[in-house]
Amino acid sequence: MDYYSQNPDRLEGQPKRTIGDYVAQNGILVPRRFETIQEAKDFGVKVFLRSEHPQEYDGASGLLNSFDLPSPDFGITKSSSIQEVKKQYFANEEKDPTRSKYIRYCNLLGLDQDQFKEETSFSVWEYIDGVNWTIVADSSVPDRYHAMRYHETSGGRVLRYSIIDNLEISKSYGKNLPRDADESIEDLIALYEEIRHLDHFDSDHCPIMEFQTQEGKNYFLQYHRTRDFVQSTFTLDREMEEGEVLIPFVRGATPESGETYRVIVHTKDFSTGDLSLDNLDGAYDIHTNTVFSEIQTRKRTVQMIATKYFDFDFDKVVTSHISRSKLFKPQISIVHHKNDLIPEGKWNQLMNIGLQEKKTAYITVKIVSDGKKGYMRLLD
């Protein structure tokens, strides 16, 4: 059992800071944490404020922002105290409530905004530059990991998403990097597993962990829960049957006989985020209400992602909380070329049902996946 899920009060209202302290107590490098902004400044370090809310450990991601100081983009011009920062931050958020993620989150779930604000805080960290990594253990295939790499260079941003099988890169998306750019993956996976097996965590869980590599040293940044590991029970080595198409990317496994799912393609009312609409097995999320999607991802059996450009979509997984949630929080996540399952004419018909008729448009699809390889067939 997870120590913090058993009793969320153990997170002391600050999941990032509490987990950071715990990991550091176990001899793992973590950027320094400070009690106050002034204390950090007295140490002469660059200050980074990390947003904190009790639900962030095992809930929605990306509702609040973290930033270094000062941060005009988030309305932070003065920074003498955390309370002052918090006041300025929420004042800036409330200038445009339609764009504020925390406001949309509260409205969707019927939560009190003032209570959410009261529970929000910021922890004070030393800013560590370098290469940012996110590592996630696969939820159905042993010794498989998903590694995301991000850093800034003089030539622009470097983004890469890699699948690691038995410590070897088996597939990558994004900009091609020389092999030596990924030499630290083996060390990061070892560190991931060391943290995953600490007493306070459930070692059968597959968390998202974030790290920063600076001058050859790997610093732990964050632990966020996704799904438990459930090993696939078969290998999909048969030929495709009539009507089936190959799934280019799948995470998560079905029974060997496959499963049939009802999946929402589009509905106009998704723009308002009516949670009662998402009562089928999965969805495509062809809408702009990212907070709605973030709330629903953990509830879904299957998350469908249709794309024309794989590298572009996996770049978003490297940098975007909601894209990452769609890939790792549902039981099964599928990324496929837009028209390999649904022909263009049927896509247009389904979109019209949502946009013009204002009804929910869905498909029925049968999926078989062993966690590495998958086939799917459109039934209606």
VEXLUM-880517 format. One record per residue: x, y, z of N, C-alpha, C in turn; residue number from 1; residue in one letter. Coordinates in steps of 0.2 Angstrom, whole numbers, plus 5000, padded with zeros to 4 digits. Layout:
BEGIN
  n_px  n_py  n_pz  ca_px  ca_py  ca_pz  c_px  c_py  c_pz  seq  type
     X     Y     Z      X      Y      Z     X     Y     Z  NUM     A
...
//
This chain:
BEGIN
  n_px  n_py  n_pz  ca_px  ca_py  ca_pz  c_px  c_py  c_pz  seq  type
  5004  4994  5000   5000   5000   5000  5004  5006  5000    1     M
  5002  5011  4997   5005   5018   4997  5004  5022  5003    2     D
  5009  5024  5007   5009   5027   5013  5004  5033  5013    3     Y
  5005  5037  5008   5002   5043   5007  4995  5043  5005    4     Y
  4993  5038  5000   4986   5036   4998  4982  5034  5004    5     S
  4985  5030  5009   4982   5028   5014  4979  5033  5019    6     Q
  4983  5038  5019   4981   5044   5023  4984  5051  5020    7     N
  4980  5054  5016   4983   5060   5012  4985  5065  5017    8     P
  4983  5066  5023   4985   5071   5028  4993  5070  5029    9     D
  4996  5064  5027   5003   5063   5028  5007  5068  5023   10     R
  5004  5070  5018   5007   5074   5013  5008  5082  5016   11     L
  5004  5083  5021   5005   5090   5025  5003  5095  5020   12     E
  4998  5094  5015   4996   5099   5011  5001  5101  5005   13     G
  5007  5098  5005   5012   5100   5000  5015  5094  4998   14     Q
  5012  5090  4993   5015   5084   4990  5022  5084  4988   15     P
  5023  5090  4984   5030   5090   4981  5035  5091  4986   16     K
  5034  5095  4991   5039   5097   4996  5040  5090  5001   17     R
  5034  5087  5003   5034   5082   5007  5038  5076  5004   18     T
  5036  5074  4998   5039   5069   4994  5047  5070  4993   19     I
  5048  5077  4992   5055   5079   4991  5059  5078  4997   20     G
  5056  5080  5003   5060   5079   5009  5061  5071  5011   21     D
  5056  5067  5009   5056   5060   5011  5062  5057  5006   22     Y
  5062  5058  5000   5067   5055   4995  5074  5057  4998   23     V
  5075  5064  4999   5081   5066   5001  5083  5063  5008   24     A
  5079  5061  5012   5081   5058   5019  5083  5051  5017   25     Q
  5082  5048  5011   5084   5042   5009  5091  5042  5005   26     N
  5094  5048  5006   5101   5048   5003  5101  5050  4995   27     G
  5095  5052  4992   5095   5053   4985  5095  5061  4984   28     I
  5099  5063  4979   5099   5070   4978  5093  5073  4976   29     L
  5091  5079  4979   5085   5083   4978  5087  5090  4979   30     V
  5085  5095  4974   5087   5102   4975  5085  5104  4982   31     P
  5089  5109  4985   5087   5111   4992  5081  5114  4992   32     R
  5077  5113  4998   5071   5116   4999  5072  5121  5005   33     R
  5068  5126  5005   5069   5132   5010  5062  5133  5013   34     F
  5062  5136  5019   5056   5138   5022  5053  5144  5020   35     E
  5057  5149  5018   5055   5155   5015  5059  5158  5009   36     T
  5056  5162  5006   5060   5165   5000  5066  5169  5002   37     I
  5066  5172  5007   5072   5176   5010  5077  5171  5012   38     Q
  5075  5165  5015   5081   5160   5016  5084  5158  5010   39     E
  5080  5157  5005   5084   5155   4999  5088  5160  4996   40     A
  5086  5166  4996   5090   5172   4993  5096  5173  4997   41     K
  5096  5171  5004   5102   5172   5008  5107  5167  5006   42     D
  5105  5161  5004   5109   5156   5001  5112  5158  4995   43     F
  5110  5163  4991   5112   5165   4985  5110  5161  4979   44     G
  5105  5157  4980   5103   5152   4974  5097  5156  4970   45     V
  5096  5153  4964   5090   5155   4960  5084  5152  4963   46     K
  5079  5156  4965   5073   5153   4968  5068  5150  4963   47     V
  5065  5144  4965   5060   5142   4961  5054  5140  4965   48     F
  5048  5143  4964   5042   5141   4968  5038  5136  4964   49     L
  5037  5131  4968   5033   5125   4965  5026  5125  4968   50     R
  5021  5125  4964   5014   5126   4966  5012  5119  4970   51     S
  5008  5120  4975   5006   5114   4980  4999  5114  4981   52     E
  4996  5108  4980   4989   5107   4982  4988  5100  4984   53     H
  4984  5098  4990   4984   5091   4992  4982  5086  4987   54     P
  4978  5088  4982   4976   5083   4977  4981  5081  4972   55     Q
  4987  5085  4972   4991   5084   4966  4995  5078  4966   56     E
  4995  5074  4972   4999   5068   4972  4996  5062  4968   57     Y
  4989  5062  4968   4985   5057   4965  4979  5059  4962   58     D
  4980  5065  4959   4974   5068   4956  4976  5072  4949   59     G
  4973  5078  4948   4974   5081   4942  4980  5085  4942   60     A
  4983  5085  4936   4990   5088   4935  4989  5095  4931   61     S
  4993  5100  4933   4994   5106   4929  4988  5111  4930   62     G
  4985  5110  4936   4980   5116   4937  4983  5122  4939   63     L
  4989  5122  4942   4992   5128   4945  4999  5128  4941   64     L
  5002  5134  4942   5009   5135   4939  5015  5135  4944   65     N
  5020  5133  4942   5027   5134   4946  5031  5139  4942   66     S
  5035  5142  4945   5039   5147   4942  5045  5150  4946   67     F
  5050  5153  4942   5055   5156   4946  5053  5163  4947   68     D
  5058  5167  4951   5056   5174   4953  5061  5179  4950   69     L
  5058  5185  4948   5051   5187   4947  5048  5183  4941   70     P
  5041  5183  4941   5037   5180   4936  5032  5184  4933   71     S
  5033  5189  4929   5028   5194   4926  5022  5190  4923   72     P
  5024  5184  4920   5019   5181   4916  5013  5178  4920   73     D
  5015  5177  4927   5010   5175   4932  5008  5180  4937   74     F
  5010  5187  4935   5008   5192   4939  5012  5193  4945   75     G
  5018  5190  4946   5022   5190   4952  5027  5195  4951   76     I
  5026  5201  4954   5031   5207   4953  5035  5208  4959   77     T
  5032  5206  4965   5035   5207   4971  5036  5200  4974   78     K
  5041  5198  4978   5042   5191   4981  5045  5191  4987   79     S
  5042  5195  4992   5045   5195   4999  5043  5189  5003   80     S
  5037  5187  5001   5034   5181   5005  5029  5177  5001   81     S
  5028  5171  5003   5024   5166   5000  5017  5169  5000   82     I
  5014  5172  5005   5008   5174   5005  5007  5180  5000   83     Q
  5012  5184  4999   5011   5189   4994  5011  5186  4987   84     E
  5015  5182  4986   5016   5178   4980  5009  5175  4978   85     V
  5006  5172  4983   5000   5168   4982  4994  5173  4981   86     K
  4994  5179  4984   4989   5184   4983  4989  5187  4976   87     K
  4996  5188  4973   4997   5191   4967  4995  5185  4961   88     Q
  4997  5179  4963   4995   5174   4958  4988  5173  4957   89     Y
  4984  5173  4962   4977   5172   4961  4973  5178  4958   90     F
  4976  5184  4960   4973   5190   4957  4974  5190  4950   91     A
  4980  5187  4947   4981   5187   4940  4977  5181  4937   92     N
  4976  5176  4940   4971   5170   4938  4964  5173  4937   93     E
  4962  5177  4941   4955   5179   4941  4954  5185  4937   94     E
  4959  5187  4933   4958   5192   4928  4954  5189  4922   95     K
  4955  5183  4921   4951   5180   4915  4949  5173  4918   96     D
  4943  5172  4921   4941   5166   4924  4940  5161  4919   97     P
  4939  5162  4913   4937   5157   4907  4944  5154  4906   98     T
  4949  5156  4907   4956   5153   4905  4959  5150  4911   99     R
  4956  5151  4917   4959   5149   4923  4958  5141  4924  100     S
  4963  5137  4925   4962   5130   4925  4959  5128  4932  101     K
  4961  5131  4937   4959   5129   4944  4951  5131  4945  102     Y
  4949  5137  4941   4942   5139   4942  4938  5134  4938  103     I
  4940  5132  4932   4936   5127   4928  4936  5120  4932  104     R
  4941  5118  4935   4942   5112   4939  4936  5113  4945  105     Y
  4936  5118  4948   4931   5119   4954  4924  5119  4951  106     C
  4923  5122  4946   4916   5123   4943  4914  5116  4940  107     N
  4918  5112  4937   4916   5105   4935  4915  5101  4941  108     L
  4918  5101  4946   4917   5096   4952  4913  5099  4957  109     L
  4911  5105  4956   4907   5108   4962  4910  5110  4968  110     G
  4917  5112  4967   4921   5113   4973  4921  5121  4975  111     L
  4922  5122  4981   4922   5129   4983  4929  5132  4981  112     D
  4929  5137  4977   4935   5140   4975  4939  5143  4980  113     Q
  4936  5146  4985   4939   5149   4991  4943  5144  4995  114     D
  4940  5138  4996   4943   5133   4999  4949  5130  4995  115     Q
  4948  5130  4989   4954   5127   4984  4960  5132  4985  116     F
  4958  5139  4985   4964   5144   4986  4967  5143  4992  117     K
  4963  5142  4998   4966   5142   5004  4970  5136  5005  118     E
  4969  5130  5001   4973   5124   5002  4979  5125  4997  119     E
  4979  5130  4993   4985   5130   4989  4991  5134  4992  120     T
  4997  5132  4991   5003   5135   4993  5008  5134  4988  121     S
  5014  5137  4990   5020   5137   4986  5026  5135  4990  122     F
  5029  5130  4988   5036   5128   4991  5042  5131  4988  123     S
  5047  5132  4992   5053   5136   4989  5058  5131  4988  124     V
  5061  5131  4982   5066   5126   4980  5072  5130  4977  125     W
  5077  5127  4977   5083   5129   4973  5082  5127  4966  126     E
  5083  5132  4961   5082   5131   4954  5088  5127  4951  127     Y
  5087  5121  4948   5093   5118   4945  5092  5117  4938  128     I
  5096  5120  4934   5096   5120   4927  5099  5113  4924  129     D
  5098  5112  4918   5101   5106   4915  5096  5103  4910  130     G
  5096  5096  4910   5092   5092   4906  5086  5089  4910  131     V
  5080  5090  4908   5074   5088   4912  5072  5081  4909  132     N
  5071  5077  4914   5069   5070   4912  5062  5068  4915  133     W
  5058  5064  4912   5052   5061   4915  5052  5054  4913  134     T
  5052  5049  4918   5052   5042   4918  5046  5039  4920  135     I
  5043  5034  4917   5037   5031   4919  5038  5023  4917  136     V
  5037  5019  4922   5037   5012   4921  5031  5010  4917  137     A
  5031  5005  4912   5026   5003   4908  5021  4999  4913  138     D
  5014  5000  4912   5009   4997   4916  5008  4990  4915  139     S
  5010  4987  4909   5009   4980   4908  5014  4976  4905  140     S
  5020  4979  4904   5026   4975   4901  5032  4976  4906  141     V
  5034  4971  4908   5040   4971   4913  5046  4974  4909  142     P
  5050  4977  4913   5057   4980   4910  5056  4985  4904  143     D
  5050  4988  4904   5049   4993   4899  5047  5000  4902  144     R
  5051  5005  4900   5050   5012   4903  5049  5017  4897  145     Y
  5046  5022  4899   5044   5028   4894  5049  5034  4897  146     H
  5053  5036  4893   5058   5041   4895  5057  5048  4891  147     A
  5056  5053  4894   5055   5060   4890  5060  5064  4892  148     M
  5063  5067  4887   5069   5072   4888  5068  5079  4886  149     R
  5069  5084  4889   5068   5091   4887  5074  5095  4890  150     Y
  5077  5099  4885   5081   5104   4887  5082  5110  4882  151     H
  5084  5115  4884   5085   5121   4880  5093  5121  4877  152     E
  5094  5123  4871   5100   5124   4868  5100  5130  4864  153     T
  5106  5132  4862   5107   5138   4858  5103  5138  4852  154     S
  5102  5131  4849   5099   5130   4843  5091  5129  4844  155     G
  5089  5130  4850   5082   5129   4852  5080  5123  4856  156     G
  5074  5121  4857   5072   5116   4862  5074  5109  4859  157     R
  5076  5105  4863   5077   5098   4862  5072  5093  4865  158     V
  5068  5090  4861   5062   5086   4864  5063  5079  4862  159     L
  5062  5074  4866   5063   5067   4864  5059  5062  4868  160     R
  5055  5058  4865   5051   5053   4869  5054  5046  4867  161     Y
  5056  5042  4871   5059   5036   4870  5056  5030  4874  162     S
  5055  5024  4871   5053   5018   4874  5059  5014  4875  163     I
  5060  5012  4881   5066   5008   4883  5064  5001  4885  164     I
  5066  4996  4882   5065   4989   4883  5072  4986  4885  165     D
  5072  4983  4892   5078   4980   4894  5084  4984  4893  166     N
  5083  4991  4895   5088   4996   4895  5091  4998  4888  167     L
  5087  4996  4883   5089   4998   4876  5083  5002  4873  168     E
  5085  5007  4869   5080   5011   4866  5077  5007  4860  169     I
  5070  5006  4861   5067   5002   4855  5063  5006  4850  170     S
  5061  5012  4853   5058   5017   4848  5058  5024  4851  171     K
  5059  5029  4847   5059   5036   4849  5055  5040  4844  172     S
  5053  5046  4847   5049   5051   4843  5052  5057  4845  173     Y
  5052  5062  4840   5055   5069   4841  5061  5070  4838  174     G
  5065  5075  4839   5071   5076   4836  5076  5070  4837  175     K
  5080  5068  4832   5085   5063   4833  5091  5066  4837  176     N
  5093  5062  4842   5099   5064   4846  5104  5059  4845  177     L
  5110  5060  4846   5116   5055   4845  5115  5051  4851  178     P
  5117  5044  4851   5116   5039   4856  5119  5042  4863  179     R
  5124  5045  4862   5127   5047   4869  5123  5052  4873  180     D
  5118  5055  4869   5114   5060   4873  5109  5056  4878  181     A
  5109  5049  4877   5104   5045   4881  5108  5041  4886  182     D
  5115  5042  4887   5119   5038   4891  5116  5037  4898  183     E
  5113  5043  4900   5111   5043   4907  5104  5039  4909  184     S
  5101  5037  4903   5095   5033   4904  5095  5027  4909  185     I
  5100  5023  4908   5101   5018   4913  5102  5020  4920  186     E
  5106  5025  4921   5106   5027   4928  5100  5030  4931  187     D
  5096  5033  4926   5089   5036   4929  5084  5031  4930  188     L
  5084  5026  4926   5080   5020   4927  5081  5017  4934  189     I
  5088  5016  4935   5090   5013   4942  5088  5017  4948  190     A
  5088  5024  4947   5086   5029   4952  5079  5028  4953  191     L
  5075  5028  4947   5068   5027   4947  5066  5021  4951  192     Y
  5069  5016  4950   5067   5010   4954  5069  5010  4961  193     E
  5074  5013  4962   5076   5014   4969  5071  5018  4973  194     E
  5069  5023  4970   5063   5028   4973  5057  5024  4974  195     I
  5055  5020  4968   5049   5017   4968  5048  5011  4973  196     R
  5054  5009  4976   5054   5004   4981  5055  5006  4988  197     H
  5055  5013  4989   5056   5015   4995  5050  5013  4999  198     L
  5050  5013  5006   5045   5010   5010  5038  5014  5009  199     D
  5038  5020  5008   5032   5024   5008  5028  5023  5002  200     H
  5031  5020  4997   5028   5020   4990  5026  5012  4989  201     F
  5021  5011  4984   5019   5005   4982  5023  5003  4976  202     D
  5027  4998  4977   5032   4996   4971  5029  4993  4965  203     S
  5022  4991  4966   5018   4989   4960  5015  4994  4956  204     D
  5016  5000  4959   5013   5006   4955  5018  5009  4950  205     H
  5015  5012  4945   5020   5015   4939  5019  5022  4939  206     C
  5023  5026  4944   5022   5033   4944  5026  5037  4939  207     P
  5023  5043  4938   5027   5048   4934  5032  5051  4938  208     I
  5039  5050  4937   5044   5054   4941  5048  5058  4936  209     M
  5049  5064  4939   5053   5069   4935  5060  5070  4939  210     E
  5065  5071  4934   5072   5072   4937  5075  5078  4933  211     F
  5080  5080  4936   5084   5085   4932  5092  5083  4932  212     Q
  5095  5083  4927   5102   5081   4926  5106  5087  4925  213     T
  5111  5088  4930   5115   5094   4930  5122  5092  4931  214     Q
  5127  5093  4926   5134   5091   4927  5135  5084  4929  215     E
  5131  5079  4926   5131   5072   4927  5128  5070  4934  216     G
  5125  5074  4937   5121   5072   4943  5114  5072  4942  217     K
  5110  5067  4944   5103   5067   4943  5099  5069  4950  218     N
  5095  5074  4949   5091   5076   4955  5084  5074  4954  219     Y
  5081  5071  4960   5074   5070   4960  5070  5076  4960  220     F
  5064  5077  4957   5060   5083   4957  5053  5081  4959  221     L
  5050  5076  4957   5043   5075   4958  5041  5068  4957  222     Q
  5035  5066  4961   5032   5059   4960  5025  5060  4959  223     Y
  5022  5057  4954   5015   5058   4953  5012  5051  4951  224     H
  5006  5049  4954   5003   5043   4953  4999  5042  4947  225     R
  5000  5036  4944   4996   5035   4938  4992  5028  4939  226     T
  4995  5023  4937   4991   5016   4937  4996  5011  4940  227     R
  4992  5006  4943   4996   5000   4945  4998  4995  4940  228     D
  5004  4992  4941   5006   4987   4936  5002  4981  4936  229     F
  4999  4979  4930   4996   4973   4929  4999  4970  4922  230     V
  5002  4964  4923   5006   4961   4918  5002  4958  4913  231     Q
  5004  4959  4906   5000   4956   4901  5001  4949  4901  232     S
  4996  4945  4899   4996   4938   4900  4997  4934  4893  233     T
  4999  4938  4888   5000   4934   4882  5004  4938  4877  234     F
  5006  4935  4872   5010   4939   4866  5006  4939  4860  235     T
  5005  4944  4857   5001   4945   4851  5006  4943  4845  236     L
  5006  4937  4843   5010   4935   4838  5006  4932  4832  237     D
  4999  4933  4832   4996   4931   4826  4995  4936  4821  238     R
  4993  4934  4815   4992   4939   4809  4986  4943  4810  239     E
  4985  4948  4807   4979   4952   4808  4974  4949  4804  240     M
  4968  4949  4807   4962   4947   4804  4958  4952  4799  241     E
  4954  4950  4795   4950   4954   4791  4947  4960  4795  242     E
  4948  4966  4792   4945   4972   4796  4950  4975  4801  243     G
  4955  4971  4803   4959   4974   4809  4964  4979  4806  244     E
  4967  4983  4810   4972   4988   4808  4977  4988  4813  245     V
  4984  4989  4812   4989   4989   4817  4989  4995  4821  246     L
  4989  4995  4827   4990   5001   4831  4997  5003  4832  247     I
  4999  5009  4829   5006   5011   4829  5009  5012  4836  248     P
  5005  5014  4841   5007   5015   4848  5002  5013  4853  249     F
  5003  5008  4857   4998   5006   4862  5002  5006  4869  250     V
  4999  5008  4874   5001   5007   4881  4995  5004  4885  251     R
  4997  4998  4888   4991   4994   4891  4989  4988  4888  252     G
  4986  4983  4891   4985   4977   4888  4977  4975  4889  253     A
  4975  4971  4884   4968   4968   4885  4969  4961  4886  254     T
  4963  4957  4887   4964   4950   4887  4965  4947  4880  255     P
  4968  4941  4880   4970   4939   4873  4964  4939  4868  256     E
  4958  4938  4870   4953   4938   4866  4950  4945  4863  257     S
  4953  4950  4866   4952   4957   4865  4946  4959  4869  258     G
  4944  4966  4868   4939   4969   4871  4935  4974  4867  259     E
  4929  4975  4868   4925   4979   4863  4923  4986  4868  260     T
  4924  4991  4865   4924   4998   4868  4919  5003  4865  261     Y
  4915  5006  4868   4911   5012   4866  4915  5018  4867  262     R
  4917  5022  4862   4921   5028   4863  4918  5034  4860  263     V
  4918  5039  4864   4915   5045   4861  4920  5049  4857  264     I
  4918  5051  4851   4922   5054   4846  4921  5062  4847  265     V
  4915  5064  4847   4914   5071   4848  4907  5073  4851  266     H
  4906  5078  4854   4900   5081   4856  4901  5088  4858  267     T
  4897  5092  4855   4898   5100   4856  4898  5102  4863  268     K
  4894  5098  4868   4894   5100   4875  4900  5098  4879  269     D
  4905  5095  4876   4911   5094   4879  4914  5101  4881  270     F
  4913  5106  4877   4916   5112   4878  4914  5115  4885  271     S
  4908  5113  4887   4906   5115   4894  4908  5110  4899  272     T
  4910  5104  4897   4913   5100   4902  4908  5096  4906  273     G
  4902  5094  4903   4897   5090   4907  4900  5083  4908  274     D
  4902  5082  4915   4905   5076   4917  4900  5070  4915  275     L
  4894  5071  4915   4889   5065   4914  4890  5062  4907  276     S
  4893  5066  4902   4893   5064   4895  4898  5059  4894  277     L
  4903  5059  4898   4909   5054   4897  4907  5048  4901  278     D
  4902  5044  4900   4900   5038   4903  4901  5032  4899  279     N
  4905  5032  4894   4906   5027   4890  4913  5024  4892  280     L
  4916  5020  4888   4922   5017   4890  4928  5021  4888  281     D
  4928  5026  4884   4933   5030   4882  4931  5036  4878  282     G
  4936  5040  4876   4935   5046   4872  4941  5048  4868  283     A
  4940  5052  4863   4945   5055   4859  4947  5062  4861  284     Y
  4943  5065  4865   4944   5072   4867  4945  5077  4862  285     D
  4941  5077  4857   4942   5082   4851  4938  5089  4854  286     I
  4941  5092  4858   4938   5098   4861  4944  5102  4864  287     H
  4943  5108  4867   4948   5112   4870  4948  5112  4878  288     T
  4943  5108  4881   4942   5109   4888  4947  5104  4891  289     N
  4954  5106  4892   4959   5102   4894  4958  5100  4902  290     T
  4955  5104  4906   4953   5102   4913  4948  5096  4913  291     V
  4943  5096  4909   4939   5091   4908  4942  5084  4907  292     F
  4947  5085  4902   4950   5079   4900  4955  5076  4906  293     S
  4958  5081  4909   4963   5079   4915  4959  5076  4920  294     E
  4953  5078  4922   4949   5075   4927  4947  5067  4925  295     I
  4945  5067  4918   4942   5060   4916  4947  5055  4914  296     Q
  4954  5057  4913   4959   5052   4911  4959  5046  4915  297     T
  4960  5047  4922   4961   5041   4926  4954  5037  4926  298     R
  4949  5039  4924   4942   5035   4925  4942  5031  4918  299     K
  4945  5032  4913   4944   5029   4907  4947  5022  4906  300     R
  4944  5018  4903   4947   5011   4901  4951  5012  4895  301     T
  4949  5016  4890   4953   5017   4884  4953  5025  4882  302     V
  4959  5027  4881   4960   5034   4878  4963  5034  4871  303     Q
  4959  5036  4866   4960   5036   4859  4963  5043  4857  304     M
  4969  5043  4854   4972   5049   4851  4973  5048  4844  305     I
  4970  5052  4840   4971   5052   4833  4975  5058  4831  306     A
  4980  5056  4826   4985   5062   4824  4987  5061  4817  307     T
  4990  5066  4814   4993   5066   4808  5000  5066  4809  308     K
  5003  5069  4814   5010   5070   4815  5012  5067  4822  309     Y
  5015  5061  4822   5017   5058   4828  5022  5061  4832  310     F
  5027  5064  4829   5033   5068   4832  5030  5074  4836  311     D
  5025  5077  4833   5022   5083   4836  5018  5081  4842  312     F
  5014  5076  4842   5010   5074   4847  5014  5071  4853  313     D
  5020  5068  4851   5024   5065   4857  5029  5071  4860  314     F
  5030  5076  4856   5033   5082   4859  5028  5085  4864  315     D
  5022  5085  4863   5017   5088   4868  5017  5083  4874  316     K
  5018  5077  4873   5019   5072   4879  5025  5074  4884  317     V
  5030  5076  4880   5036   5078   4884  5035  5085  4888  318     V
  5031  5089  4885   5030   5096   4889  5024  5097  4892  319     T
  5018  5093  4890   5012   5095   4893  5009  5090  4898  320     S
  5006  5093  4903   5003   5088   4908  4997  5084  4905  321     H
  4993  5088  4902   4987   5084   4900  4989  5079  4894  322     I
  4993  5080  4890   4995   5075   4885  4999  5069  4889  323     S
  5002  5071  4894   5005   5065   4898  5000  5061  4901  324     R
  4995  5065  4904   4990   5061   4908  4986  5057  4903  325     S
  4985  5059  4897   4981   5055   4892  4985  5048  4891  326     K
  4991  5049  4891   4995   5043   4889  4996  5038  4895  327     L
  4996  5040  4901   4998   5036   4906  4993  5035  4912  328     F
  4987  5039  4912   4982   5038   4917  4977  5033  4915  329     K
  4975  5032  4909   4969   5027   4907  4972  5020  4908  330     P
  4968  5015  4908   4970   5008   4908  4974  5007  4901  331     Q
  4971  5009  4896   4974   5008   4889  4974  5015  4885  332     I
  4980  5016  4882   4980   5022   4878  4983  5020  4871  333     S
  4980  5023  4866   4981   5022   4859  4982  5028  4855  334     I
  4988  5028  4852   4989   5034   4847  4989  5031  4840  335     V
  4985  5033  4835   4985   5031   4829  4984  5036  4824  336     H
  4986  5034  4817   4985   5039   4812  4978  5041  4811  337     H
  4976  5047  4809   4969   5049   4810  4964  5045  4806  338     K
  4966  5043  4800   4961   5039   4796  4962  5032  4795  339     N
  4967  5029  4799   4968   5022   4798  4962  5017  4801  340     D
  4959  5020  4806   4953   5017   4809  4946  5019  4806  341     L
  4946  5026  4806   4939   5029   4804  4941  5033  4797  342     I
  4937  5031  4792   4938   5034   4785  4936  5041  4786  343     P
  4939  5046  4781   4938   5053   4782  4931  5054  4781  344     E
  4927  5051  4777   4920   5052   4777  4916  5051  4783  345     G
  4918  5046  4787   4915   5044   4793  4917  5049  4798  346     K
  4923  5051  4798   4925   5056   4803  4921  5063  4802  347     W
  4920  5065  4796   4916   5071   4795  4909  5070  4797  348     N
  4906  5064  4796   4899   5062   4798  4899  5063  4806  349     Q
  4903  5060  4809   4903   5060   4817  4904  5067  4819  350     L
  4909  5071  4816   4909   5078   4819  4903  5082  4818  351     M
  4899  5080  4812   4893   5084   4811  4888  5082  4816  352     N
  4888  5076  4818   4883   5074   4824  4884  5078  4830  353     I
  4891  5079  4832   4892   5083   4837  4891  5091  4836  354     G
  4893  5093  4831   4893   5100   4830  4886  5103  4827  355     L
  4883  5099  4823   4877   5102   4820  4871  5099  4823  356     Q
  4871  5093  4825   4865   5090   4828  4865  5090  4836  357     E
  4871  5092  4838   4872   5093   4845  4870  5086  4849  358     K
  4873  5081  4846   4872   5074   4850  4879  5071  4851  359     K
  4879  5066  4855   4885   5063   4856  4887  5058  4850  360     T
  4893  5059  4847   4895   5054   4842  4900  5049  4845  361     A
  4899  5043  4843   4903   5038   4846  4904  5032  4841  362     Y
  4909  5028  4842   4911   5023   4838  4911  5017  4843  363     I
  4911  5011  4840   4912   5004   4844  4918  5001  4841  364     T
  4923  5000  4845   4929   4997   4842  4931  4991  4846  365     V
  4934  4986  4843   4937   4980   4846  4944  4981  4846  366     K
  4947  4980  4852   4955   4981   4853  4958  4975  4856  367     I
  4963  4972  4853   4967   4967   4856  4974  4970  4857  368     V
  4977  4970  4863   4984   4972   4864  4987  4968  4869  369     S
  4994  4967  4868   4998   4963   4873  5002  4968  4877  370     D
  5001  4975  4876   5005   4980   4879  5011  4983  4875  371     G
  5013  4979  4870   5018   4981   4865  5015  4982  4858  372     K
  5011  4977  4856   5008   4977   4850  5000  4976  4850  373     K
  4997  4980  4846   4989   4979   4846  4986  4980  4839  374     G
  4980  4977  4839   4976   4977   4833  4969  4980  4835  375     Y
  4966  4984  4830   4959   4987   4832  4955  4986  4826  376     M
  4949  4986  4827   4944   4985   4821  4938  4989  4823  377     R
  4936  4993  4818   4930   4997   4819  4923  4993  4818  378     L
  4919  4993  4823   4913   4989   4822  4907  4993  4820  379     L
  4906  4999  4822   4901   5003   4819  4903  5011  4821  380     D
//
